[in-house]
């Protein structure tokens, strides 16, 4: 995780990983702000800001008095957005680094599958 990014974005990454890894599925409740703050050792307001980003993107729905829940289709939408971000922003630097090191893509694939 990039320590230079704001804490709420790093928390957002961890919550996104929970959704993408299937630890929480569509319709599942998310941990409360207080619970997540305790788990991550973060300020509850910082956790609330991370959750707010998901609400704004329609990935989380709030049921007043009940809590926050993963929205229908959130994992697919999140995966597509993260895939696009990876291919548009991170992949070009990785390819450039591979070329500088003269890494063989087939060797990397073999290592990944081993």
C-alpha positions as CSV (number, residue, x, y, z in Angstrom):
1,X,0.0,0.0,0.0
2,X,1.3,3.5,-0.8
3,X,2.0,5.2,2.5
4,X,2.0,8.6,0.7
5,X,-1.7,8.4,0.0
6,X,-4.2,9.9,2.5
7,X,-5.3,7.5,5.2
8,X,-8.9,7.5,4.0
9,X,-7.8,6.3,0.6
10,X,-5.7,3.6,2.1
11,X,-8.7,2.5,4.1
12,X,-10.8,2.7,1.0
13,X,-8.4,0.3,-0.7
14,X,-8.7,-2.2,2.2
15,X,-12.5,-2.0,2.1
16,X,-12.4,-2.4,-1.7
17,X,-10.2,-5.5,-1.2
18,X,-12.8,-6.9,1.2
19,X,-15.5,-6.6,-1.5
20,X,-13.3,-7.8,-4.3
21,X,-12.0,-10.8,-2.3
22,X,-15.6,-11.8,-1.5
23,X,-15.3,-11.3,2.2
24,X,-18.4,-9.2,1.9
25,X,-20.9,-9.8,-1.0
26,X,-23.7,-7.8,-2.5
27,X,-26.3,-7.1,0.2
28,X,-24.0,-8.0,3.1
29,X,-23.6,-5.5,5.9
30,X,-20.3,-3.7,6.2
31,X,-18.6,-3.3,9.6
32,X,-19.7,-0.2,11.5
33,X,-17.5,2.9,11.3
34,X,-16.5,2.4,15.0
35,X,-15.7,-1.3,14.5
36,X,-13.6,-0.6,11.4
37,X,-11.8,2.3,13.0
38,X,-10.8,0.0,15.9
39,X,-9.7,-2.7,13.6
40,X,-7.5,-0.4,11.5
41,X,-6.4,1.9,14.4
42,X,-7.9,4.9,12.5
43,X,-10.1,7.8,13.5
44,X,-13.8,7.1,13.0
45,X,-14.1,10.3,10.9
46,X,-11.5,9.0,8.6
47,X,-13.3,5.7,8.2
48,X,-16.6,7.6,7.6
49,X,-14.8,9.6,4.8
50,X,-13.7,6.3,3.2
51,X,-17.2,4.9,3.4
52,X,-18.5,8.2,1.9
53,X,-16.5,7.6,-1.2
54,X,-18.2,4.3,-1.7
55,X,-21.6,5.9,-1.1
56,X,-20.9,8.6,-3.7
57,X,-20.0,5.9,-6.2
58,X,-23.2,3.9,-5.5
59,X,-21.2,0.9,-4.2
60,X,-22.6,1.1,-0.7
61,X,-26.1,1.8,0.5
62,X,-27.1,3.2,3.9
63,X,-30.1,1.9,5.7
64,X,-30.8,4.5,8.4
65,X,-30.6,3.0,11.9
66,X,-29.4,-0.3,10.5
67,X,-26.0,0.3,8.9
68,X,-24.2,0.2,5.6
69,X,-24.5,-2.6,3.0
70,X,-22.7,-3.6,-0.2
71,X,-24.9,-2.4,-3.1
72,X,-26.0,-4.9,-5.8
73,X,-23.4,-5.2,-8.5
74,X,-20.8,-3.4,-6.4
75,X,-18.0,-6.0,-6.8
76,X,-18.4,-6.1,-10.6
77,X,-18.4,-2.3,-10.9
78,X,-15.5,-2.0,-8.5
79,X,-13.5,-4.7,-10.3
80,X,-14.1,-2.9,-13.7
81,X,-13.1,0.5,-12.3
82,X,-9.9,-1.0,-10.7
83,X,-9.1,-2.9,-13.9
84,X,-9.4,0.3,-15.9
85,X,-7.3,2.2,-13.4
86,X,-4.6,-0.5,-13.4
87,X,-4.4,-0.7,-17.2
88,X,-4.5,3.1,-17.7
89,X,-2.2,4.3,-14.9
90,X,-0.1,1.5,-13.4
91,X,0.4,-0.9,-16.3
92,X,2.4,1.4,-18.5
93,X,5.0,2.0,-15.8
94,X,5.2,-1.8,-15.2
95,X,5.7,-2.5,-18.9
96,X,8.4,0.2,-19.0
97,X,10.2,-1.3,-16.0
98,X,10.0,-4.8,-17.6
99,X,11.6,-3.5,-20.8
100,X,14.4,-1.8,-18.8
101,X,15.1,-5.0,-17.0
102,X,14.6,-7.1,-20.2
103,X,12.1,-9.3,-18.4
104,X,10.5,-12.0,-20.5
105,X,6.7,-11.9,-20.1
106,X,6.5,-15.6,-20.6
107,X,8.9,-16.1,-17.7
108,X,6.7,-13.9,-15.5
109,X,3.6,-15.8,-16.5
110,X,5.3,-19.1,-15.7
111,X,6.3,-17.8,-12.2
112,X,2.8,-16.5,-11.6
113,X,1.3,-20.0,-12.4
114,X,3.9,-21.9,-10.4
